[in-house]
Amino acid sequence: MRAAFTPILTAIAAALLIAACGTTGEDPGTSSGAPVTDASGAKPGAVKPGATGSGSPIATIDKTKPGAGPGEVDPKVKQGVLARRSIYYDYDQFDVKDEYRGVVEAHAKYLRENPAARVLIQGNTDERGSREYNVGLGQRRSDGVKKMMVLLGARENQIESVSLGEEKPQADGSSESAWSKNRRSDILYSGEY
């Protein structure tokens, strides 16, 4: 007789558990818990400072700081050596060539002197090689530039490195001329990506 009651007791226990976990459909602010109050002293329905009528915050932008606003880039990074944003590589290589060290050093110095600045380094490859190999090579290229910038004083949290593999060619075609333009790392400042 005991065996007959076990399935029934199990079903009743499960039903009670499910019922206990159910919600009442009440608004959490109106439940029997602590009431939600506005301690700001503002009148009901008034728009609070830093908010729109819909309740979403408004970002404040300090126009005196370079690159402070969304989509804005400090004009300094568009001039001189900082305007150079690509580092090119030999076939199947990821070490920064001597001719591009000055470019990386200039960007590292800018980041060091502007702690709020952020960059994205995109590693790229030509079309030769498998997709997996090219993604890995592109990552090694962008990581190499990032490591060099960090060693030169930029903060690691200012730099993100990603691989685009062969997906963002600078030149179309299957010639050495096109391939040499596609083997690169591009430096983009926040607001440009």
N, C-alpha and C positions, 0 to 999 in steps of 0.2 A: 504494500500500500504506500510505503514511503516513496518508492520510485515513481509512482504516479503523480505525487505532489511536487517533485523536484522541477519538472518543466513548467508547471503552473507558477510556482514561486519565483522561478527565474524570470518568467515573462512579466509578472507583477513588479518585481524589483526593477527591471529594465524600464517599464512604463513609468514608475515613480521617479526614477533617475532622470528620464527625459523630461518629464513634467517639471521637475525641480530646476532644470537647466534652462527652461524656456524663458522668454522675455515677456514683459507685460505690454510692451509697445509704448510705454510712457517715455516722455522726454527726460533724459538724465537730470536736467536742471530742475524738474518738477517732482522728482521721486522723493521718497521719504528721507533721502540723504541730506547733507548740508545744502542750504540754499546758495545760489550763485548771485553775487551782488557786484555792483560796480562801485568801487571805492574811489574813483577818480573825481567824484563830485559833479560830473557832467549831468545835464538834464537828460532824461530819457529821450532817445531819438536824436540827440545832438551828435554831430560828427566830431570824433575825437581828433586831436592833433596827430598828424602823420597817418591819417586814414582817409579813405574816400567814403562816400555814402554807402558803398557796398560792403564796407568792413575790411577791404584789402589794404595793406600798407603801401605807402608811397615811398619809394627809394629817394633818399636825398643824395645829391651828387655835388661834390666839391669840385668846381670847375678850375680851381687853382692847382689841383694835382694832375699830373700827366696821366692820361689813359684812365681817368677816374670813372668816366661814364661808359655805359654799354655802347659798343661799336666805335668808341673813340680810341685813337692811338696817339701817343705822344709824337708830335712832329719831329722830334730829335731822331726817332728810329727810322725816319724816312730820308735821312740825309747822310752824306759821307759814307764811311765804311759800314755804318749800321743799316744802310739801304741795301747792302749786299746780304741776301738771305739764304743763298743756296751754297752748299758744300758738295763738291763733286768727287767721285771716287773712280778708281781704276776697276776693271772687270773683276768681279768676285772678291772685292776688298771692302773693308769697313773702317780702316784707320784713316784719320784726318790727315790729308797731305799737308806738307809744310806751307804751301801757297795759300791755304785756307786757315791756318792757325791764327793769323791776325784778325780775321773775320770773327772767329769763335771768341777770341780774347776780347774784342770790342763789345760783343753782345754780353759776355760774362761780366765785364766791367759795368756796363749799363745796368744789368740786373743787380749787381752788388750795390750800386749807388741808388737804386730805386727799388726798395724792398717790396713795394706793392705791385710791381710789374710781374707779369706771368707770360711764359712762352710755351708754345707747343712745337715740338720738333717732329717732323714727319719724315720717316725713312722710306726711301723709294728705290726701286730696282728697275732694270730693263726687263724685257719680256722673256729672256732666256731663263731656263730653269723651271722646276715645278712650282706650283702656287705655294706649297708649304715651304719650300726652300727660300723662295723670294720673300715671303712674310718674315721668316727668321732672319734673313740677311738685312732686310729693311729695319728690323728691330735692333739688330746689332749696330747698324749705322746710326740710328737716332740715339741709342743708348750711349754710343761712343762720344757723340757731341755733348750729350747731357753730362756725362762723367767728366769731360774736359772742362765744361763750364763750372761744375761744382768744385773741381780742383782749383779753379781760378777765382773762387770766392763767391759764386752765385749760390743761393740757397736751393737745396734739393726740392723744396715745396714750391718753388717758383717755376719749375720746369717739368713738363709732361712729355714723355717720348712715346711715339706710336709708330707702327709700321703700316704702310699702305701697300707694300709689296709692289706689284707691277700695275696696280689699279689706277694710278694718277700720272700717266706719262706726260712729260713736258713736250715731247716731240713724237710724232707718228712716224712709222716706218721700221724697216728691219735692216738698218745699216748701222755701221759703227758710229756715224755722225748722230743718228737718233738715239742709239743706245747710250752714248756718252752723256747726253743731256738728261737721260732718265735715271742714271745712277747717281742719286743725290739725297741729301737731307735738306729739308726746307725749315726755316725758322719763322714762325708766325707769332705775333704778339697778341695778347688778349684784345679782343675787339676785331681781330682779323679772321678769327675762326669761330 
